[in-house]
Amino acid sequence: MFAMQYPITLPSDYDMEILRKRVQAASSMLDDRAGLGFKAYLLRERGVAGSSVNEYAPFYVWRDPAAAADFLLRGGGFQNIIRSFGRVPVRTWLGASVLAGPARGERAAVATRRTALLPADESQDGTGLQELMARETEALRAHAAHPDVHTAVLAVDPQSWQSVRLTLWREGAEPVDAAETDRYAVPHVSAPELELLGV
């Protein structure tokens, strides 16, 4: 699994309705994309739900890294972003775990994203990272059991050794982790191979 996100911060006076219409028009383009677990179209609006910025920040989990490369590098869709916003930086992570929550069958309407530096490995035998990831995965499993969770993802950037946890919440939910995360509206989720994403 391979996760990626490209947050695009927009001017404070940007008309977010333009972006919502863009998402609505383009949202079905990836609904049947081979190799894509899911794409969550994520939006933050300045002054809404505690956000200080206007931001478009789609989050992808790919089953096939080659499909992600096609999307980014070979005209598979990213050229539309380049045309509108330039060649923005793309953050990437190795997927560690993707879990279905009890609300998987409902519409996801809210997302939260938490990033954190992984602590240094203080073990004497080099197994500290393995043990840490086992604990993080168990914590994700407990988190994903919340009745309002649609999907929960854990991924790691091995350059910065930073983890990201993305949670999709059902429509009407009030995320329990809102105080420690960035919160987004989710106007659409393209999920062609979501059910094929494993732990």
Buried (B, 14 or more C-beta within 10 A) or exposed (E): BBBBBBBBBBEEEBEBEEBBEBBEEBBEEBEEBEBBBBBBBBBBBBEEEEBEBBBBBBBBBBBBBEBBBBBBEEEBBBBEBEEEEEEBEBBBBEBBBBBBBBBBEBEBBBBBBBBEEBEEBEEEEEEBBEEBBEEBBEEBBEBBEBEBBBBBBBBBBEEEEBBBBBBBBBEEBEBBBBEEBBBBBBBBBBBBBBEEBEE
